[in-house]
């Protein structure tokens, strides 16, 4: 995080039973949090294409790829370049 800035939700989307959340001023690497049934499934580093916590299924990878195509993570990526 940057100094005393508290992280806040930058984006949230629900797809196929998964809730995908990304935060403003979260720690590096640039990542998203993925939940299912109220439990965290994975933290996914979107630029590195690697799980930094938990595991990704092929189905979930397809969902994340589609969200990237739709531009859902564009603001998150910009925030980490400033």
C-alpha positions as CSV (number, residue, x, y, z in Angstrom):
1,X,0.0,0.0,0.0
2,X,1.0,3.6,-0.4
3,X,1.7,5.2,3.0
4,X,-1.5,5.5,5.1
5,X,-3.9,5.0,2.1
6,X,-6.3,2.2,2.9
7,X,-7.2,-0.1,0.1
8,X,-10.7,0.1,-1.3
9,X,-12.6,-1.9,-3.9
10,X,-11.7,-0.8,-7.4
11,X,-13.7,-3.4,-9.1
12,X,-16.0,-6.4,-8.5
13,X,-17.6,-8.8,-10.9
14,X,-19.5,-12.1,-10.5
15,X,-19.1,-14.8,-13.2
16,X,-20.1,-18.5,-13.1
17,X,-20.5,-18.5,-9.3
18,X,-17.1,-16.8,-8.7
19,X,-16.7,-13.3,-7.2
20,X,-13.6,-11.5,-8.5
21,X,-12.5,-8.4,-6.6
22,X,-9.6,-6.1,-7.1
23,X,-8.5,-3.3,-4.9
24,X,-7.0,0.2,-5.2
25,X,-3.6,0.4,-3.6
26,X,-3.2,-3.3,-2.8
27,X,0.3,-4.7,-2.6
28,X,2.3,-5.8,-5.6
29,X,2.3,-7.8,-7.8
30,X,-0.9,-6.5,-9.5
31,X,-3.5,-9.2,-8.6
32,X,-7.1,-10.0,-8.2
33,X,-8.9,-11.9,-5.4
34,X,-11.2,-14.7,-6.4
35,X,-13.9,-16.1,-4.1
36,X,-16.5,-18.9,-4.4
37,X,-19.1,-19.7,-1.7
38,X,-17.6,-17.0,0.6
39,X,-14.1,-18.6,0.5
40,X,-11.1,-17.3,-1.2
41,X,-10.1,-19.6,-4.1
42,X,-7.1,-17.8,-5.4
43,X,-5.1,-14.6,-5.6
44,X,-4.1,-14.3,-9.3
45,X,-1.2,-12.0,-10.5
46,X,-2.7,-10.8,-13.7
47,X,0.5,-9.5,-15.3
48,X,2.5,-12.5,-14.3
49,X,-0.3,-15.0,-15.1
50,X,0.5,-17.0,-11.9
51,X,-1.4,-17.9,-8.7
52,X,0.2,-16.2,-5.7
53,X,-2.1,-18.0,-3.3
54,X,-4.5,-20.9,-4.0
55,X,-5.0,-22.5,-7.3
56,X,-6.7,-21.8,-10.7
57,X,-8.9,-24.2,-12.6
58,X,-9.0,-24.2,-16.4
59,X,-12.6,-22.9,-16.2
60,X,-11.5,-20.0,-14.0
61,X,-8.6,-19.2,-16.3
62,X,-11.0,-18.9,-19.2
63,X,-13.2,-16.5,-17.1
64,X,-10.2,-14.4,-16.2
65,X,-9.0,-14.3,-19.8
66,X,-12.5,-13.1,-20.9
67,X,-12.5,-10.4,-18.2
68,X,-9.1,-9.2,-19.5
69,X,-10.4,-9.1,-23.0
70,X,-13.4,-7.0,-21.8
71,X,-11.0,-4.6,-20.1
72,X,-12.1,-5.2,-16.6
73,X,-8.6,-4.9,-15.2
74,X,-7.4,-1.9,-17.2
75,X,-7.8,0.6,-14.3
76,X,-6.0,-1.8,-11.9
77,X,-3.0,-2.1,-14.3
78,X,-2.9,1.7,-14.7
79,X,-3.0,2.3,-10.9
80,X,0.1,0.2,-10.5
81,X,2.1,2.1,-13.2
82,X,1.8,5.4,-11.4
